[in-house]
Amino acid sequence: MGIFAHPDDEALAAGGVLAQHAAAGARTAVVTATWTPGTHRAEELAHALDALGAGSPRLLGYADHQVPESAPEQPRLCDAPLDEAIGRIVAHLREFQPDIVISHDPTGASGHPDHIRTHQIALLAAHAAGIAELHPQAGPAWTPSSLWLCAYPTAGAQPLGDLVATAGKRLRTVPDEMITTAVDVRPWIDRKQEAILAHRSEVARSRSLPALLAGLPEQDRANILGTEWFICYDLDPGRVPGHRVQDLPRPATEGA
């Protein structure tokens, strides 16, 4: 289960891993902290998740930090009561019962306040979901086996950093040695790119990452998107987890 701040974060940060799981027959889902059903971003998210095989949108419905119309009359994610937001994600975790939870790393990659807040909430919820005394109204306790934080290594992600710099932005990276898992998602690159491009309103914004990627030659885009990096933590070492991402078989129909 992915837990991300905005529609499009799921495709950009972990679209390949989500598609990989789905192609191998694993259940996948995505919780998105901001935007509400009925908005254009929610519709785009539905198309993106369909491309990734990740089910229907699960929107918490908080407002984007900089876009009040994303959730009219609702609090911004960063202003929402912390325990309330944790409890809502706990409910999704206990209902779906994922082995692996994927979310933003502490830097949020872009430094966006919503990314950082979502990291905090996802981390706390992943632990709280396994404690029956916490949020008892959210269902029976469930502890995921591991937490995977999407991160970008300083050296490995330099092409992406160079790309966002053309828009006057900075990619927040981590030292390469902090990365515990690098996943080659080239066999699922078409699905990942389809999901990114499904966020049409972001592609239309010239300085957004989907727009920058859409403007690249196909091979350059594939080189940037072909690896996904994670910092992984065991949450329940005593329980035997299901398939880990790198152990999933590659479908015969998928080419490198």
N, C-alpha and C positions, 0 to 999 in steps of 0.2 A: 504494500500500500504506500503510495506516495502522498506526502503532505506538503503542499506548496502554497505560496502566498497568492500568486496571481494566475489567471489563465495565461498560458504559454510557458510558464516556468517548468511545468511537467515535461513538455516536449523538448525544451532546450537543454535541461539539466539531466534528464533520465529517460528521454523518449526511447532510446535504443534498448535499455534494460527492460523497460515496460513491454516493448514489442517482443523482445527475446523471450520473456516469461510467457506472454500470451501465445506466441508461436509454438512453444513447447507444451501447451495445455495447462499452464498454471493460471490460477485466478489472479487478476490484478484489479486495482482500484486506485482512484486519486481523490483526495480531499483538497479542496481549494478554499483558502481562508477568506478571500474577498470576492466581491461582485455577487449579484443576486440572479435567481432565475428570471427569465424574461428580458434580460439585457442582451445586447449584441455580443458581448464577450462570453456570456454563458452559452449562447448558440454556437459560437466558434469553438469553445471548449468541447462541446458535445461532438463536433465533427473531428476534432483532434483526438479525443479519447477513442472514438470509433476507429480511427486509423491505427491507433496503438493497441486496440483490443482491450482497453482498460475500463469498459463498462460505461455507465452513465455518470454525469457530473454529480459530485457531492459538494455542494457549495455551503459554506458556513454563513455567507451573506453579510460579512462586515464590509465597511467601506474601505476602498483603496486610500492610502495615506494622502494622495494628491488628487483624487478624482471622487468628489462627493457624490456625483450622480451614479457612481457604481453601485451604491446601496442607499437610496434616498431614505432619510430619517433614521438611518442606522448608525451606530458609532463606528468610527474608524477602528481598524484592527488594533492599532497601537494604543487606543484609548479604552478598549473593551476590558471589562474585569478579567483578570488573569485566570482565576479559578473557573469562571464561566466558560471561557474559551477552551481551557484544558478539558473540562467535563464534556464538551461537545465533541472533541476529538476522541476522548476516551470511549464515548458511545459508538463511534464508527469503528474503532479498533476492536472493541469487544464484539460487535456485531459481525465484522468481516473476518476477524481472527487471522491476521496475516503473520507469516513467519518473519518477514523482513519489512521494516519501515524505512522509507527513503525520504529525506528532507534536505533543507538548506544547511550548509555549514555555518559556523558562528559569524563569518564575515558577510554572509549573504551574497557573495560573489560580486554583486554590484554595490554593496553597502546600503541597499534600499532598506529603510526602516521596517517595511512589511516583511522582507526576507528574514531580517534578524529576529523580529518578533515571532515569526512562524517557526524558526529554528528553536527558539526558547520554548514555545508552547508544545511543539512536537516532541522535544526531548522530555519535558515533564510529563506529557500525556503517555508516552511510551512506557515510562516507569509506573505512573499512577494506574494504568490499565490493569496491571497485575496485582494490585492491592485491593482486595475485596472491600475493605472498610472505606476506601475513597470512592466517591461518586457511585454509591450503591444503586442509584436509580438508572445507571447506564448499562446495567446488565452484569452477568457473571464475569468474574475476573479473567483476564487473558494477558499473558506476557509474550510479546514477540520474541523471537530468538535473537534478532540482531537489529541494530540501527545503522543505516548507511547514510552518511552525510555527503552530499554532492559538493565537491571541492575542485579547485583548479591548481595544479602544481605550477610553480613559477616558471620552470624551464619547459615542461611538457605542454603547457597551454599558451606559450608565447604567441603562436599564430592568432589565437583568439584575442589575446591582449592587444596585439597590433591592430586587429580589426576594430575593436571597440575604441581604440585611441583615435581612429580616423573621425569619430563622431565627438571627440573631446571628452571621452569617458575613460574610466580606469577599471580594469578587471582586478578585483581583490583576489590574490593568490595565497597559497600556503607553501611552505618549504616542501620540496619534492619528497623528502623522507617522511613526511606526515601521511602521504597517500599510502593506504594499505591495499587497495584494489584498483586496478585499471582494467576496464572491460572493453574488448574490441567489439564494437557494435556495427561494423561495416556490413555484415550480412542483413542487417535490418535498417540500413541507412535510408532506403526509399520510404519506409513507413515513418521514420523519424522526420524526414524532410516534409512528407505530406502533412504530418501533424503540425509542424512549425508553420507551414504555409496556410494551414486552416485558420490560423489567427489573422485573418485578412486585415482587420483594422490596425494591427500592429505592423504588418508588412507595409501598410500605407503610410506609416510614420517614418520619415526618412532617417531619423537618428536611432530608431529602435534596433535591437539585435536581430529580430526576424527580418527587418528591411535590409540591414547590412548583409546578412547571409544570403537573402534572395538576390542581391545584386552581384554576387560572386559567380565566376565560372563554376560549373557543376563539380569539377574535380577539386577545386580549391575548397568549395563548401564541404564536400565529402571528407577531405583531409582534416578539416576543423571539427567536424561532427562525428568522426569515426571512432573516437575513444571517449569513454566516460570514466571519470575518476571519483573515488569515494574514500572517505575515512570511516572505517567500520568498527563497531563496538558490539561485543556480546552482551545481551541483556539477560539471557536465561541459559547459562552454560550447562545447567543440569538437564535440560530437555533436548532431545534429539530433534533438530530442525528438519524441515523439508529441504528440497533442493536449494542449494545456494546458487546465485546467479551464474558463477563461472562453471558450474557443473551441469547446467542445462544443455541438452543436446541441441545441435543445430539442425533444423529441418532440412531435408534433402533438397527441397525446392528453393532454398535460399542460397544465393551465390555470394562469394566474397567480393 
